[in-house]
Amino acid sequence: MEDDSIELTPEQKRRRRGRNIAIAVTLFGLVVLFYLVTVVKLGINVMNRPL
Amino acid sequence: MSLVDERSASVATSDWSGGASVPDFFELLKPRVMSLVIFTALVGMVLAPGSIHPLIGAVALLAIAVGAGASGALNMWYDADIDRVMLRTAGRPVPSGRIEPGEALSFGLVLSFLSVFTLGVAVDWFAAGLLAFTIFFYAVIYTMWLKRSTPQNIVIGGAAGAFPPMIGWAAVTGSVSLESLVLFLIIFFWTPPHFWALALVKSDDYARAGIPMMPVVAGAPSTRRQIVLYSLVLLPLGLAPWWIGFGGAAYGVAALVLGLIFVALAVDILRAGDGPRARKASMRLFLFSIFHLFALFAVLLFERLTAMAIQVFA
């Protein structure tokens, strides 16, 4: 059976890799950002819980 | 045929380049517009009474910037058909075929949601509501409706660019006030003469694309008169922060000098008419207007930061 899938050129693969890295960095950045925002918002109250 | 299909078909003749690069997507955010949005929002935040944690403030700025970028992406998605016939915009990612219309639409929608959600959860839901309204106003009211239907497009649409300092203010206080309204009005009345100065030079481009910009519809002489009128309104408005009291003496002097130069350059456009100096006079006002707005907000920022530093070290 003939393979009719699209073969990406090296340039297209480079762009795809760039997009993947950008998405990964953005998602990781968002996770860190929301973690830090949570810490700042809770502040000292994070200690204020029943043991 | 759905709206999305229509937009896709309008640029269907462009060749698929095999996937956009990261800089192409960054270009969709209109980074130059975004930089002015960040700066004016920052000034709104710094001027607002009260305090905000530096990290929360940074998140607010990031969200406002991304929200502005998202509306830019939605604008480029919708306007791809007219962008490709205008020399100034033909090289943008969608009309040049580097980004598919659907990709630009998804990118804009995802970033719109993310920016509003982040601003709401991390900072303030009222500010997030204002940001959502700003994105809606720019993408729907201005881009989809006003831009192609009335020469007053950038007069009313200018509100979208005027909201950022108000959102910055709301991020700190959770409300709007007379001060933030004045900052809004300065940008609102600055926008028409700023864009019309450029439109006078690029009127052929706009006419080719069928956009009813003021010089295309009302003619250059009428546009020049209106530029002068708006510059005369902008002069006292620029002084309002000093008059109300949230701008100091340095701001008052700067606003007066900058406002008078603005009026002088606007009058120069009127005097140049259609003569050989016309293009130069228009471009001079266009470039000065960018400096004018930047300088007004920079002086306000400088005064407030100086006052804060004195308070800390006194």
Interface residues (C-beta under 8 A of the other chain):
Chain A: L8 T9 E11 Q12 R15 R16 G18 R19 I21 A22 L30 L33 F34 L36 V37 V40 K41
Chain B: G18 G19 A20 S21 V22 F25 H53 L55 I56 V59 L114 T118 V121 A122
